[in-house]
Amino acid sequence: MADNQRARNEMNSVRPCYLSAYLCALAILIAGCDAPASSAQIPGEEVTSEAAAGERGTNPAGTSGSSALATFAGGCFWCMEPPYDKLPGVISTTSGYTGGHASNPDYQQVTAGGTGHYESVQIVYDPTLITYEKLIDVFWLNVDPLDAGGQFCDRGQSYRTAIFYHDESQRDVALSSKAAVADRLADVIATRIVEATQFYPAEDYHQDYYQKNPLRYAYYRRGCGRDARLNRIWGSADH
């Protein structure tokens, strides 16, 4: 009897720990790159130019000296930095907002909808060490290009996918790669190809989030179902 009671007491002392971990994980998922349920269903076939003006941010010029810019929207920007940070030839990655009409937007404004901006990652790279084609290939393997209403658990217009080209050469590569992906998946690709406009870096706490908060990032990424969906689309490719 005493042993049974002691065992029950030990179990009762452990349950709150498991419960706390579960609630923590659930809170991280809910508070992650979440957005209102409304989403804009935008066709992915046209090439467009969207105007944006502002006082902060980087201009859309694509090349400067030995470096060049590439800009992609792949849903939650936390998840789009890691696959590029590990590539030789990538100089830096910055999470931010682009493609919309509001000047100097913040995270709350973008995720609430109405600004037209996408959560995006802007990449500075050395084109003598890595090609834009390689960056495009990595982009596709890290998104669900069939989803027009967001990405994975994140819904809404700010989580749509897009490729923002900085010059005509990037535009041609993007169009060609999109056609190849459409053939491979035998489906309509929702990812838009859009001329790059003003890019606004996101708040500091969003930058390198996966490095600053590895446990929370892992909880969010797994709970959002990102890798499970990517594996279904692309197989066991490196995401």
C-alpha positions in Angstrom: 0.0 0.0 0.0 2.7 2.4 1.0 4.6 1.7 -2.3 1.5 2.2 -4.3 0.8 5.5 -2.6 4.3 6.7 -3.1 4.1 5.8 -6.8 0.9 7.8 -7.2 2.5 10.8 -5.5 5.5 10.6 -7.8 3.2 10.4 -10.9 1.2 13.4 -9.6 4.4 15.4 -9.2 5.5 14.6 -12.8 2.1 15.4 -14.5 2.4 19.1 -14.1 5.8 19.1 -15.8 4.3 17.3 -18.8 1.3 19.6 -18.8 3.5 22.7 -18.6 5.6 21.5 -21.6 2.5 20.7 -23.6 0.9 24.1 -22.8 4.2 25.8 -23.6 4.5 24.1 -27.0 0.8 25.0 -27.8 1.4 28.6 -26.8 4.5 28.8 -29.0 2.6 27.4 -32.0 -0.4 29.7 -31.5 1.8 32.8 -31.0 4.2 31.9 -33.8 3.9 33.1 -37.4 0.1 33.1 -37.0 -2.3 35.3 -38.8 -6.1 35.9 -39.2 -8.0 33.2 -41.0 -8.8 35.4 -44.0 -6.7 34.8 -47.0 -6.4 36.3 -50.5 -6.8 33.9 -53.3 -4.5 35.4 -55.9 -3.7 33.6 -59.2 -0.1 32.6 -59.6 0.3 32.8 -63.3 0.9 36.4 -64.1 4.1 38.5 -63.8 3.3 41.8 -62.1 4.8 44.9 -60.7 3.6 46.3 -57.4 4.5 49.8 -56.2 5.7 50.4 -52.7 7.3 53.5 -51.2 8.8 54.2 -47.8 11.3 55.8 -45.7 13.2 52.8 -44.4 14.2 49.6 -46.0 16.3 48.6 -49.0 15.7 49.6 -52.6 15.1 47.0 -55.2 18.4 47.4 -57.0 19.7 43.9 -57.5 23.5 44.0 -57.8 26.3 46.0 -56.2 30.0 45.2 -56.8 30.6 41.5 -55.9 27.2 41.0 -54.2 23.7 40.6 -55.4 20.2 40.5 -53.9 17.5 37.8 -54.0 14.2 38.1 -52.3 11.7 35.3 -51.7 8.4 34.9 -49.8 7.9 31.4 -48.4 5.5 31.8 -45.5 6.9 32.4 -42.0 10.2 34.1 -42.5 11.7 32.4 -39.5 11.8 29.2 -41.5 13.2 30.7 -44.7 16.5 32.0 -43.2 18.1 28.6 -42.2 18.2 26.9 -45.6 20.1 29.9 -47.0 22.3 30.7 -44.1 24.1 27.4 -44.6 24.9 27.8 -48.3 28.4 28.8 -49.3 28.3 32.1 -51.1 25.4 33.5 -49.1 26.6 36.6 -47.3 23.5 37.4 -45.2 19.8 36.8 -44.8 17.3 39.3 -43.5 13.6 38.7 -42.6 11.3 41.5 -43.6 8.2 42.7 -45.5 7.8 43.5 -49.2 5.4 43.6 -52.1 2.8 45.8 -50.4 1.6 49.4 -50.5 2.1 50.6 -46.9 5.2 52.4 -45.9 7.3 51.2 -42.9 5.0 48.4 -41.9 5.4 46.5 -38.6 4.6 42.9 -37.9 1.2 43.5 -36.4 0.1 45.5 -39.4 1.4 43.0 -41.9 -0.1 39.9 -40.3 -3.4 41.7 -39.7 -3.7 42.1 -43.5 -4.5 45.1 -45.6 -0.9 46.3 -46.3 -0.4 43.9 -49.2 3.1 42.9 -47.8 4.5 39.4 -47.7 6.7 38.0 -45.0 9.9 37.6 -47.0 13.6 36.9 -46.7 16.1 39.0 -48.5 19.4 37.4 -49.4 22.8 39.0 -50.1 25.0 36.6 -52.0 28.2 36.5 -54.0 27.2 35.5 -57.6 30.8 34.3 -58.2 30.3 31.6 -55.5 26.6 30.7 -55.8 24.1 31.1 -58.7 20.7 32.6 -58.6 19.4 29.3 -60.1 20.7 27.5 -56.9 18.9 30.0 -54.7 15.7 29.4 -56.7 16.0 25.6 -56.3 16.4 26.0 -52.5 13.3 28.2 -52.5 11.1 25.6 -54.1 12.2 22.8 -51.8 11.2 24.9 -48.8 7.7 25.9 -49.8 4.3 24.4 -50.8 3.9 26.1 -54.2 0.3 24.7 -54.6 -1.1 26.7 -51.6 -2.6 30.1 -52.6 -3.9 30.9 -49.2 -0.8 30.9 -47.1 1.8 28.3 -46.0 1.2 25.3 -43.7 -0.5 26.4 -40.5 -0.1 30.1 -41.3 -3.0 31.5 -43.2 -3.5 34.9 -44.8 -2.2 37.1 -47.5 1.1 37.9 -45.8 2.1 34.1 -45.9 1.6 33.6 -49.6 4.6 32.6 -51.7 6.3 34.8 -54.2 9.6 35.3 -56.0 10.6 39.0 -56.2 13.0 39.5 -59.2 15.6 42.3 -59.1 16.4 42.3 -62.8 15.3 40.7 -66.1 17.8 37.9 -65.7 16.3 36.8 -62.4 12.8 37.2 -63.9 13.7 34.8 -66.7 15.2 32.2 -64.3 12.1 32.5 -62.1 9.7 32.0 -65.0 11.6 29.0 -66.3 11.9 27.4 -62.9 8.2 27.9 -62.2 7.3 26.1 -65.4 9.6 23.2 -64.5 8.0 22.9 -61.1 4.5 23.0 -62.7 5.6 20.1 -64.9 7.1 18.1 -62.1 4.1 18.5 -59.8 1.5 18.4 -62.6 -0.5 21.1 -61.0 -1.1 24.9 -61.0 1.6 26.8 -59.1 0.3 29.5 -56.8 3.6 31.2 -56.3 3.7 34.6 -57.9 6.6 36.2 -59.8 6.7 39.8 -58.9 9.1 42.7 -59.6 11.1 43.6 -56.4 10.1 46.8 -54.7 11.0 48.3 -51.3 12.0 45.8 -48.7 11.5 46.6 -45.0 13.5 44.7 -42.5 11.4 43.1 -39.8 11.9 43.8 -36.1 15.1 42.7 -34.5 13.5 39.9 -32.5 12.5 38.2 -35.8 16.1 38.2 -37.2 17.9 34.8 -36.8 15.0 33.6 -34.7 16.0 30.0 -35.2 19.4 30.7 -33.6 18.1 32.9 -30.8 15.2 30.7 -29.8 16.1 27.2 -31.0 13.6 25.3 -28.8 10.7 27.6 -29.6 11.6 27.5 -33.2 11.6 23.7 -33.3 8.3 23.5 -31.5 6.7 26.0 -33.9 8.1 24.4 -37.1 7.1 20.9 -36.1 3.7 21.9 -34.8 3.0 23.8 -38.0 3.5 20.7 -40.0 6.0 22.3 -42.3 8.5 19.5 -42.8 5.8 16.8 -43.0 4.1 18.7 -45.9 7.4 19.4 -47.6 8.3 15.7 -47.5 5.0 14.8 -49.1 5.6 17.2 -51.9 9.3 16.9 -52.5 10.3 13.7 -50.8 13.2 13.6 -48.4 15.1 16.5 -49.9 17.1 18.8 -47.7 14.7 21.5 -46.4 
